[in-house]
């Protein structure tokens, strides 16, 4: 007989749960601007917070916190100045899937991405990257404007 218990927040299609801390920390980034970035990883059958980046951390620090050989999701609060000299910020969602990561891992991250992204209300720009050049600061700047 199948168990009727279901993980909190699990989705029947992907079977992936989203830890409440993911949503809580994202809300803090979005509304209170407590963090510059958040890196998320899939552990077992759920998405969890792996790293919180403080405001003193740079975009280089953010990129350095993504493993070279494993997939991750991340959000980054990008501050910029428009051509009209207005200070703005946009929240980027990154799906980091390096070419050298395991095929199974890439499949799990790809199949869970949209479901996870829906849990984070307020994402303004979505970027998929398979190597660091695809998420360079120049690309982020061009996508922000």
C-alpha positions as CSV (number, residue, x, y, z in Angstrom):
1,X,0.0,0.0,0.0
2,X,1.3,3.4,-0.9
3,X,1.9,6.0,1.8
4,X,-0.5,8.9,1.7
5,X,2.0,11.3,3.3
6,X,3.5,13.9,1.0
7,X,6.4,16.2,1.6
8,X,5.4,19.7,2.3
9,X,5.4,21.7,-0.9
10,X,6.1,18.7,-3.0
11,X,5.0,18.8,-6.6
12,X,3.5,15.6,-8.1
13,X,5.2,16.2,-11.5
14,X,8.8,16.7,-10.3
15,X,8.5,15.2,-6.8
16,X,10.6,18.1,-5.5
17,X,9.8,19.9,-2.3
18,X,10.9,23.5,-1.5
19,X,12.2,24.1,2.0
20,X,10.4,27.0,3.7
21,X,13.7,28.7,4.4
22,X,14.1,29.2,0.6
23,X,11.0,31.3,0.4
24,X,11.7,33.1,3.7
25,X,15.2,34.1,2.7
26,X,14.1,35.2,-0.8
27,X,11.4,37.4,0.8
28,X,14.1,39.0,3.0
29,X,16.3,39.6,-0.1
30,X,13.3,41.1,-2.0
31,X,11.7,43.2,0.7
32,X,14.3,43.9,3.3
33,X,17.3,43.6,1.0
34,X,19.2,41.7,3.7
35,X,21.2,39.8,1.2
36,X,23.0,40.4,-2.1
37,X,22.5,36.8,-3.3
38,X,21.3,33.4,-2.3
39,X,22.5,30.1,-3.7
40,X,20.2,27.1,-3.6
41,X,20.9,23.4,-4.0
42,X,18.9,20.2,-4.3
43,X,19.5,17.8,-1.4
44,X,17.6,14.6,-1.6
45,X,14.1,15.5,-2.8
46,X,14.1,19.2,-1.8
47,X,15.6,22.5,-2.6
48,X,17.5,24.1,0.3
49,X,19.5,27.3,0.9
50,X,23.2,26.6,0.5
51,X,24.7,30.1,0.9
52,X,23.6,33.6,1.8
53,X,25.7,36.5,0.4
54,X,25.8,39.7,2.4
55,X,25.8,43.2,0.9
56,X,29.5,43.5,1.2
57,X,30.0,40.6,-1.3
58,X,30.6,41.4,-5.0
59,X,29.3,39.8,-8.2
60,X,32.7,38.0,-8.3
61,X,32.0,36.6,-4.8
62,X,28.7,35.4,-6.1
63,X,30.2,33.7,-9.1
64,X,32.9,32.1,-7.0
65,X,30.2,30.5,-4.7
66,X,28.8,28.5,-7.6
67,X,30.6,25.1,-7.9
68,X,32.5,24.4,-11.1
69,X,31.1,20.9,-11.5
70,X,27.6,20.9,-9.9
71,X,24.3,22.5,-10.8
72,X,22.7,25.2,-8.6
73,X,19.9,27.7,-8.6
74,X,20.7,31.3,-7.4
75,X,19.1,34.7,-7.1
76,X,21.1,37.9,-7.2
77,X,19.9,41.4,-6.3
78,X,21.6,43.5,-9.0
79,X,21.9,47.3,-8.4
80,X,22.5,49.5,-11.4
81,X,22.1,53.1,-12.6
82,X,20.0,53.7,-15.7
83,X,20.9,56.0,-18.6
84,X,18.7,58.6,-16.9
85,X,20.9,58.3,-13.8
86,X,18.2,56.5,-11.7
87,X,19.3,54.0,-9.1
88,X,17.5,50.7,-9.7
89,X,17.7,47.0,-8.9
90,X,16.5,43.8,-10.5
91,X,16.3,40.3,-9.1
92,X,18.0,37.8,-11.3
93,X,17.3,34.1,-11.2
94,X,20.2,31.9,-12.3
95,X,20.0,28.3,-13.4
96,X,23.6,27.2,-13.2
97,X,24.2,23.9,-15.0
98,X,27.9,23.5,-15.9
99,X,28.7,21.3,-18.9
100,X,30.9,19.1,-16.7
101,X,28.2,18.3,-14.1
102,X,26.6,14.8,-14.1
103,X,23.8,14.3,-16.7
104,X,21.4,13.1,-14.0
105,X,22.0,16.2,-11.9
106,X,21.4,18.4,-14.9
107,X,18.1,16.6,-15.6
108,X,16.9,17.0,-12.0
109,X,17.7,20.7,-11.9
110,X,16.1,21.3,-15.4
111,X,12.9,19.4,-14.5
112,X,12.5,21.3,-11.2
113,X,13.5,24.8,-12.3
114,X,10.1,26.2,-13.3
115,X,8.4,24.8,-10.2
116,X,11.0,26.2,-7.9
117,X,11.0,29.6,-9.7
118,X,7.2,29.9,-9.2
119,X,7.8,29.7,-5.4
120,X,10.0,32.8,-5.6
121,X,7.6,35.6,-6.5
122,X,9.4,38.7,-7.7
123,X,12.1,37.4,-10.1
124,X,12.5,39.9,-12.9
125,X,15.2,38.3,-15.1
126,X,15.9,34.6,-15.8
127,X,19.4,33.5,-16.9
128,X,20.5,30.0,-17.8
129,X,24.3,29.4,-17.8
130,X,26.5,26.4,-18.5
131,X,29.8,28.2,-18.1
132,X,30.9,31.5,-16.3
133,X,31.1,33.5,-19.6
134,X,27.3,33.1,-20.0
135,X,26.7,35.0,-16.8
136,X,29.4,37.6,-17.0
137,X,28.8,41.0,-15.4
138,X,28.4,42.5,-18.9
139,X,25.6,40.1,-19.8
140,X,23.8,40.8,-16.4
141,X,24.1,44.5,-17.0
142,X,22.7,44.2,-20.6
143,X,19.8,42.1,-19.3
144,X,19.0,44.6,-16.5
145,X,18.5,47.6,-18.8
